[in-house]
Amino acid sequence: MIDLYSWGTPNGRKITIMLEELGLEYTMHPINIAKDDQFKPEFLAISPNNKIPAIVDTDNGQTLFESGAILMYLAEKTGKFMPTEDKARWATIEWLMFQMGGVGPMMGQTHHFVKYNADKSAYASDRYLTETKRLYKVMDARLANNEWLNGDSYSIADIATWPWVARHDWQTVDLNDYPNVARWYKTIAARPATQRGWNVPETEQKIPMP
């Protein structure tokens, strides 16, 4: 049993999609970040950086925060979505770090300045949107000759990255400008586990399609 403390953000949806793919039993504990639930002492006890998501594995008492670490833990726990062959394994970790260090932070800043604060700083809006589009180009080139980001199989690298690409409408990015990303995105969007994980916690938001 996994206790999941999360909300319907890209980082949160990484974990709900992963759990749905794995078929693991889990209990969702909504952390409403719009109401500052992330600052409550009981949440800080398992996520000291006051960020979602976080988990408690009741099988062994393991607690974890940081979405990338949680994905790696769940992959190792179950033996799924992380290749064991060295080349593919390191490619998975490499592209997971690409998401954690680039896609998430930069696209998150694009959401802040382009969607929510468009009139605050033209410089910031241009800077982060330009970097977001550069990251899409990197992914598009990678996916031109690879079905998946690690080049081998559907993995935690794809699961980590997809929910951020699912905010392409917030980023004012047309996925059709990146046809390989669009193909990859639609393939993952069609997976039943993706559709279930998107809706935890329950939301009226629909998966945006290019």
matplotlib code that plots the C-alpha trace (Angstrom):
import matplotlib.pyplot as plt

x = [0.0, 1.3, 0.0, 0.3, 0.2, -0.3, -2.3, -3.3, -0.1, 2.4, 4.7, 1.7, 0.4, 3.8, 3.1, -0.6, 0.1, 3.0, 0.9, -1.9, 0.5, 1.9, -1.5, -0.2, -2.8, -2.6, -4.5, -4.6, -4.3, -5.1, -2.7, -4.5, -1.7, -4.1, -5.1, -1.5, -2.0, 1.7, 2.7, 0.9, 3.2, 2.0, 2.9, 6.2, 7.1, 7.4, 8.1, 10.4, 10.7, 6.9, 6.4, 4.1, 4.2, 5.4, 4.7, 4.8, 5.3, 3.4, 5.1, 8.4, 7.8, 9.9, 9.0, 10.0, 9.6, 10.8, 8.9, 12.0, 13.1, 9.6, 9.5, 12.9, 11.8, 8.6, 10.4, 13.0, 10.3, 8.4, 11.0, 9.0, 9.6, 13.3, 15.5, 18.1, 20.5, 23.2, 22.8, 19.0, 19.1, 21.4, 19.5, 16.4, 18.1, 19.7, 16.3, 14.7, 17.3, 16.6, 13.0, 13.9, 16.6, 15.2, 11.6, 10.0, 11.8, 11.7, 8.2, 7.0, 8.5, 6.7, 3.4, 4.2, 5.1, 3.2, -0.1, -0.5, 1.6, 1.8, 1.9, 4.6, 7.8, 8.2, 11.8, 10.9, 8.1, 10.4, 13.2, 11.3, 9.1, 12.2, 13.9, 10.7, 10.6, 14.3, 13.5, 10.7, 13.3, 15.6, 12.8, 11.6, 15.1, 15.4, 12.0, 12.7, 14.4, 13.2, 9.7, 10.5, 12.9, 15.3, 15.4, 14.4, 11.0, 8.3, 9.9, 9.8, 11.5, 8.4, 6.1, 8.0, 8.0, 4.5, 2.5, 4.6, 4.1, 0.4, 0.5, 1.5, -1.7, -0.6, 2.8, 1.2, 3.1, 1.6, 2.6, 2.1, 5.3, 7.1, 5.6, 7.7, 6.8, 3.1, 3.2, 4.8, 2.4, -0.7, 0.5, 0.9, -2.3, -4.2, -2.9, -5.7, -3.3, -2.5, -6.2, -6.9, -3.8, -4.7, -8.0, -6.5, -7.6, -10.8, -10.8, -12.9, -9.7, -9.5, -6.2, -5.4, -4.9, -2.9]
y = [0.0, 3.4, 6.6, 9.3, 13.0, 15.0, 17.3, 17.6, 19.2, 17.9, 16.6, 15.1, 13.4, 11.7, 9.6, 8.9, 7.8, 5.6, 4.0, 3.3, 1.8, -0.4, -1.4, -0.8, -0.2, 3.4, 5.9, 9.4, 12.2, 15.5, 18.3, 21.4, 23.7, 26.6, 26.4, 26.0, 22.4, 21.9, 23.9, 21.9, 20.2, 16.7, 17.1, 18.7, 15.7, 13.7, 16.5, 19.0, 21.1, 21.6, 20.4, 17.7, 14.8, 12.7, 9.0, 6.7, 3.0, 1.2, -2.1, -0.9, 2.6, 4.3, 8.0, 9.9, 13.4, 14.6, 13.2, 11.8, 9.9, 8.5, 7.3, 5.6, 4.0, 2.6, 1.4, -0.5, -1.8, -3.4, -4.0, -2.0, 1.0, 1.1, -1.1, -3.3, -3.3, -0.7, 1.4, 1.7, 2.2, 5.1, 6.6, 6.4, 8.2, 10.7, 11.7, 11.7, 14.2, 16.2, 16.5, 17.2, 19.8, 21.4, 20.6, 21.0, 24.1, 26.0, 25.1, 25.9, 29.4, 29.7, 28.9, 31.6, 34.4, 33.6, 32.2, 33.8, 37.0, 37.9, 41.6, 41.5, 41.1, 40.8, 39.8, 36.9, 35.8, 35.8, 34.1, 31.2, 30.6, 30.6, 28.1, 26.0, 25.9, 24.9, 22.0, 20.9, 20.9, 18.7, 16.2, 16.4, 15.5, 12.7, 11.2, 11.5, 8.1, 6.8, 5.7, 6.6, 9.0, 6.3, 4.8, 1.4, 1.2, 3.2, 4.2, 6.6, 9.2, 9.3, 9.2, 12.1, 14.3, 13.7, 15.7, 18.8, 18.5, 18.1, 21.8, 22.8, 24.9, 26.9, 27.4, 28.7, 25.9, 24.2, 20.6, 20.3, 22.3, 19.3, 16.4, 13.7, 15.0, 15.2, 11.5, 10.5, 12.6, 11.2, 7.7, 8.1, 10.1, 7.1, 4.7, 3.8, 4.3, 7.8, 8.7, 7.3, 8.9, 12.3, 12.3, 11.7, 13.7, 14.0, 16.9, 18.5, 19.3, 17.3, 16.0, 18.7, 17.4, 19.0]
z = [0.0, -0.9, 0.8, -1.8, -0.8, -3.9, -6.1, -9.8, -11.0, -13.6, -10.7, -9.0, -12.1, -12.7, -9.6, -10.1, -13.7, -12.5, -9.8, -12.2, -14.7, -11.9, -10.6, -7.0, -4.3, -3.1, -1.1, -2.3, 0.3, -1.5, -0.6, -1.9, -2.7, -3.4, 0.3, 1.6, 2.7, 1.8, 4.8, 7.4, 9.9, 9.1, 5.5, 6.2, 8.3, 5.1, 2.6, 4.3, 1.1, 1.3, -2.3, -3.6, -4.3, -1.4, -0.5, 2.4, 1.6, 4.3, 3.4, 4.9, 6.3, 3.6, 3.0, 0.0, -1.5, -4.9, -7.9, -9.7, -6.6, -6.1, -9.7, -9.3, -6.0, -7.5, -10.6, -8.4, -6.1, -8.9, -11.6, -14.1, -16.3, -15.6, -17.9, -16.2, -19.2, -18.5, -21.7, -21.6, -17.8, -18.0, -20.9, -18.7, -15.9, -18.3, -19.7, -16.3, -15.2, -18.3, -17.1, -13.5, -14.4, -17.5, -18.6, -15.2, -13.9, -17.3, -18.3, -14.8, -15.1, -18.5, -16.8, -14.2, -16.6, -19.8, -18.4, -15.0, -15.1, -18.8, -18.1, -15.4, -17.4, -21.1, -20.6, -18.3, -20.6, -23.6, -21.8, -20.4, -23.5, -25.7, -23.4, -23.3, -27.1, -27.2, -24.9, -27.2, -30.1, -28.1, -27.4, -31.0, -32.3, -29.8, -30.7, -34.5, -34.4, -31.1, -30.0, -26.4, -24.7, -23.5, -27.0, -25.7, -24.0, -22.2, -19.0, -16.0, -18.3, -20.4, -17.4, -15.8, -18.9, -20.4, -17.7, -18.4, -22.1, -21.3, -20.3, -23.8, -24.0, -20.9, -22.6, -25.8, -27.6, -30.7, -30.5, -34.2, -34.6, -33.0, -34.8, -33.1, -29.7, -30.8, -31.9, -28.6, -26.6, -28.2, -27.8, -24.1, -23.7, -25.2, -22.4, -20.0, -17.0, -18.2, -18.4, -14.9, -13.4, -14.9, -13.0, -9.5, -7.6, -9.7, -12.0, -14.7, -16.7, -19.9, -21.4, -24.0, -27.5, -30.3]

ax = plt.figure().add_subplot(projection="3d")
ax.plot(x, y, z, "-o")
ax.set_aspect("equal")
plt.show()
